[in-house]
């Protein structure tokens, strides 16, 4: 009966609310560093500078932000980005070469930041690990919780969020774009183009390509937002994409 009771979203949220942010950060950092150690990470260059500018503009507008976000650019043809608990985000160069503008990538990044802010990764992890994780949390066994996280490291990287979590990240992500004065319609444009290419099996956000209904929901949200004048980025998007040419950037 306890196992069935635990499976409800309400109990998962109850458990996650009792996990200190510091534990979440340590857990996410362990998986993040392990993942990056196996990848080609870009340390500098136009693409890295562009992502840093996007991140700064977005995070500056997060009220009472408890996370010190770290965003890395990884060389890969995969059109994707993902977020780990604790504020660790990875953006693949394939996403940047596919996008038509920095505003489109910023839309994806804002979505991922909000998965962290809403603690979606922690909710999925606790639900995946089940009762053992809750026991570790309640008895204060930080090492035990970290050990469990290491066992399911790749599962954390490839977490599939629920439909409600994706919608929440979409909506809060669009609001954050508006607050940062980054054109929020870039998010919709990019999602619409990807949703038309199902055969390519684009793994955006580690879920299925965006549905028409999801796009319409975002349009309705955009229409309800205050009208704000968007401020352009300091970089030229063509320069960014040229730096990610077929020869590939230098790590």
Buried (B, 14 or more C-beta within 10 A) or exposed (E): EEEEEBEEEEBBBEBBEEBEBEBBBBBBBBBBEBBBEEBBBBEEBBBBBBBEBBBEBBBEBBEEBEBEBBBBBBBBEBBBBBBBBBBBBBBBBBBBBBBEBBBBBBBBBBBBBBBBBBBBBBBBBBBEBEEEBBEBBEEEEBEBBBEBBEEBBEBBBEBEBBEEBBBBBBBBBBBBBBBBBBBBBBBBBBBBBBBEEEEEEBBBBEBBBBEEEBBEBBBEBBEEEEEBEBEEBEBEBEEBBEBBEEEEBEE
